[in-house]
Amino acid sequence: MQRIDLIGCGGIGGHVARNLCRFLHSERRAVHVVVVDGDAYEERNRSRMSFTAPENKALLLGRELAAEFGDVLTIEPVPEYVAAANLASLIRNGDLVFLAVDNHATRRLVDEWCAGLGDVTLISGGNDGIEDGQDGTYGNVQVVRRVEGRALTSTLGRFHPEIREPADRPPAELSCAELAAGGAPQLLFTNLAVASAMLNAFYGLLRAGASYEEVYVDIVKNSVVPVERK
C-alpha cells in the first residue's frame, strides 16, 4: 500500500489533508496516510483553521479524516514533532511527503533525511507571516524527487540558504514558553493558495510528470510562477 506522509496539520496542512484525502477517496485509491504534528489547535487559530476542539492537531484531524474517508484510506495520526529520532519511522523509502511546517529547521531535517533515501517525493510549502517588512501574502512550494538513488531535482536547501543554515530550531527542541511565543500571524488566503499549489504539484506529478522544482505564489498579484532548474 502506498504511504503518504503529511507533516504539519495547521493552516496549510489542514487544507492539504482534507482535499488530498477527498481526492484519493473519490478515486478509490487505497493509501496509508500518516498525519504528523506535535502541536495543538488554539482558539487564536480559528481565523484560518477549521477544528472542533482545542486538542492535538494530528489526533483531531486524523479522527475527522478516518470518519469521512476510512472506508478506503487508512489514517495514522502521529502526535509528535519531527525530530532526528523519529524520522526513520515517519518517512520511509518510497513515500510521498507533504511538508507543511512553519520553520526552516524542520525543513532542513526532512530535506537531509530524504536526500539519503533511494525513492521519495517531497512537496514542501510555506508562506510569510505578518511581521516586520512582510504582509503575509507571499508563499512558495518546492518539489524534491529521488528515483532509484538518483536526484531528479535540487534539494530544498540548494537555492535557499535560510533552509540550509536555519536561524531557528525544530519545535521538538523548544520549551513550552518558546513554543507559545513563536510563530507570526498568517493569512487564511495565503495558506489556501499555498495548499492549492502543493496539491497542484501532486496532481501534475501524478498525471503529467510536472517538471518544475519550485512555485512562487503572491495572492495580491494573484500570481503563481513555476520555476524550472537544471
HURA-V806912 format. One record per backbone hydrogen bond with DSSP energy under -1.0 kcal/mol. NH is the residue of the N-H (numbers start at 0). CO is the residue of the C=O. If there is no record, write none. Layout:
BEGIN
NH;CO + NH;CO
END
This chain:
BEGIN
3;31 + 4;95 + 5;33 + 6;97 + 7;35 + 13;9 + 15;11 + 16;12 + 17;13 + 18;14 + 19;15 + 20;16 + 21;17 + 22;18 + 23;19 + 24;20 + 25;21 + 26;22 + 27;24 + 28;23 + 30;28 + 31;1 + 32;73 + 33;3 + 34;75 + 35;5 + 36;77 + 40;54 + 44;41 + 45;42 + 47;44 + 48;44 + 54;52 + 56;38 + 59;55 + 60;56 + 61;57 + 62;58 + 63;59 + 64;60 + 65;61 + 66;62 + 67;63 + 68;64 + 69;65 + 71;68 + 72;68 + 73;30 + 75;32 + 77;34 + 79;77 + 85;82 + 86;82 + 89;85 + 90;86 + 93;118 + 94;91 + 95;2 + 96;120 + 97;4 + 98;122 + 99;6 + 106;102 + 107;103 + 108;104 + 109;105 + 110;106 + 111;107 + 112;108 + 113;109 + 114;110 + 115;112 + 116;113 + 119;145 + 120;94 + 121;143 + 122;96 + 123;141 + 124;98 + 125;139 + 127;137 + 129;184 + 130;128 + 133;130 + 138;216 + 139;125 + 140;214 + 141;123 + 142;212 + 143;121 + 145;119 + 146;149 + 148;117 + 149;146 + 151;144 + 162;159 + 163;159 + 164;160 + 172;169 + 173;170 + 178;174 + 179;175 + 180;176 + 181;177 + 190;186 + 191;187 + 192;188 + 193;189 + 194;190 + 195;191 + 196;192 + 197;193 + 198;194 + 199;195 + 200;196 + 201;197 + 202;198 + 203;199 + 204;200 + 205;201 + 206;202 + 207;203 + 208;203 + 212;226 + 213;226 + 214;140 + 215;224 + 216;138 + 217;222 + 218;136 + 222;217 + 224;215 + 226;213
END
